[in-house]
Amino acid sequence: MAAVNPLSNPKGVKLQCELCNSPAYLQCPGCKVTYYCDSDHQQADWVSVHEKICQLLIPLRIAHPFGSSAEERAHHLEQLLQRKKHLIDITLKEAQKHLYGGWHADVIPAAMHSLSFTIDVFGLATVELVPAYLILAEANIGLGHLPQAEEYLSQAYWTVLKTTDCSNAIRSKLHRNLGLLYSAKGEFEESLRHFSNDVYFASEMAGTNHISVTGGYFHMANIFFRQNKMDIADSLYTEVTDIWHAHLRKLLNVQVYESSSIMSSLFHEKDQESLDENQEAEALQILSAICDIREQAPKKDPAKMTHILHTLTMLHFLAMDWPKAEELSKKLLLATQQLPKEKISDDMAVLLRLIELKHATK
């Protein structure tokens, strides 16, 4: 990290820290267009997102020769616009990845970059700002910074209210975050109301049995679990597992068919349904939590334990995380030994066989 002397700057030019806008004394040696107040902020930004966007920032922050024609200037402005949109996608994706990983402090720089680029491209009063607001709110809830989270959610809420064509996906995520905020504040009835709205808007978007509703159900179950309403919590955890199990089984069956069929060459990758990174991360977070709850239950239910293990094993198999899939398959095999043979599905047997064959080819 190269040191810079603010006094050596041209008159009127003040270098500011990328994260806090304080006077900057350090320069990124990679892009040479990003500055920090100290090494802690430099490291925080690097871990969060700067490593991914370092070189992409250069065209945005260096002076561009004045175009000789209006056409050249318009072309340059269009290129800048597309680069900023690309950076919005990258920074939001990185922030979301950190969020699902539980690295809440690492979320903040990436999400702030996304918010800044979004404001540059779309302005201050637009629904495009809402995803960044929601990620920043959820990260601050995770960090225990509830007043800051409430401020971001307030901005997101009023933006959505003023937008007539806001999507159900955005509304669903807004209510989920409001539910998380009220849950963190201990206001469980208000939290459940927002989680119910989350499920409503998600089902309006994709149907009542789509994986998009499982987040709301899962968080509702957590509230009932905390209230010691175990029957309601258990039924919701089962509903979440059932939805993910059906979805993953469908994906796995398609994959098995296409890998064994002579017609597989007719299928193109773009036509194949699969999990995106966010869906995969959310599924891992939710299903792992349910598995832990099932394992720690005072009275274990073999059928429910087998069901969640089967679902998690399919998830890791589809994600091509072979070591974890193999580890879970051993747990699944042990769990099936506690069930009557007629309760062991063909799908389960096929999955165990696939993992066994994968291990044999190592």
Disulfide bonds with the S-S distance in Angstrom:
none
